[in-house]
């Protein structure tokens, strides 16, 4: 069964909200790390748990870890995120 136009719009809105939410988790995490609060890494990690098969949460988390000086963990997160980048986006 083909989805209706209204269900496609609804799915698009839900997807956009979810991406904004994930981005806000990572942004809060980076802000905390920059202010010297190590909880920022934990908060940005939550975004990777919410959408583990999206590249963006992993890449954002890797940036947060790098800011916190956790280079080894940052490289692992960034590498993990790279495997979810679509081929046409590479």
NORCOR-V465619 format. One record per residue. N is the residue number from 0. RES is the residue in one small letter. SS is DSSP state (~ for helix, > for strand, _ for the rest). OMEGA is omega in radians with two decimals (999 if undefined). Layout:
<<N RES SS OMEGA> <N RES SS OMEGA>>
This chain:
<<0 x _ -3.12> <1 x _ 3.13> <2 x _ 3.12> <3 x _ 3.14> <4 x ~ -3.11> <5 x ~ 3.11> <6 x ~ 3.08> <7 x ~ 3.10> <8 x ~ 3.13> <9 x ~ 3.12> <10 x ~ 3.11> <11 x ~ 3.12> <12 x ~ 3.12> <13 x ~ -3.14> <14 x ~ 3.14> <15 x ~ 3.11> <16 x ~ -3.13> <17 x ~ 3.13> <18 x ~ 3.09> <19 x ~ 3.13> <20 x ~ 3.13> <21 x ~ -3.14> <22 x ~ -3.14> <23 x ~ 3.09> <24 x ~ -3.13> <25 x ~ 3.14> <26 x ~ 3.10> <27 x ~ 3.11> <28 x ~ 3.13> <29 x ~ -3.14> <30 x ~ 3.11> <31 x ~ 3.13> <32 x ~ 3.14> <33 x ~ 3.12> <34 x _ 3.08> <35 x _ -3.11> <36 x _ -3.07> <37 x _ 3.10> <38 x ~ 3.14> <39 x ~ 3.12> <40 x ~ 3.12> <41 x ~ -3.13> <42 x ~ 3.14> <43 x ~ 3.09> <44 x ~ 3.13> <45 x ~ 3.12> <46 x ~ 3.12> <47 x ~ 3.11> <48 x ~ 3.14> <49 x ~ -3.13> <50 x _ -3.04> <51 x _ -3.12> <52 x _ 3.04> <53 x _ -3.13> <54 x ~ -2.99> <55 x ~ 3.12> <56 x ~ 3.13> <57 x ~ -3.14> <58 x ~ 3.10> <59 x ~ 3.12> <60 x ~ 3.08> <61 x ~ 3.10> <62 x ~ 3.13> <63 x ~ 3.12> <64 x ~ 3.12> <65 x ~ 3.11> <66 x ~ -3.14> <67 x _ 3.14> <68 x _ 3.13> <69 x _ -2.97> <70 x ~ -3.11> <71 x ~ 3.11> <72 x ~ 3.12> <73 x ~ 3.14> <74 x ~ 3.12> <75 x ~ -3.13> <76 x ~ 3.14> <77 x ~ 3.11> <78 x ~ 3.13> <79 x ~ 3.14> <80 x ~ -3.12> <81 x ~ -3.14> <82 x _ 3.12> <83 x _ 3.07> <84 x _ 3.13> <85 x _ -3.10> <86 x ~ -3.12> <87 x ~ 3.12> <88 x ~ -3.11> <89 x _ 999>>
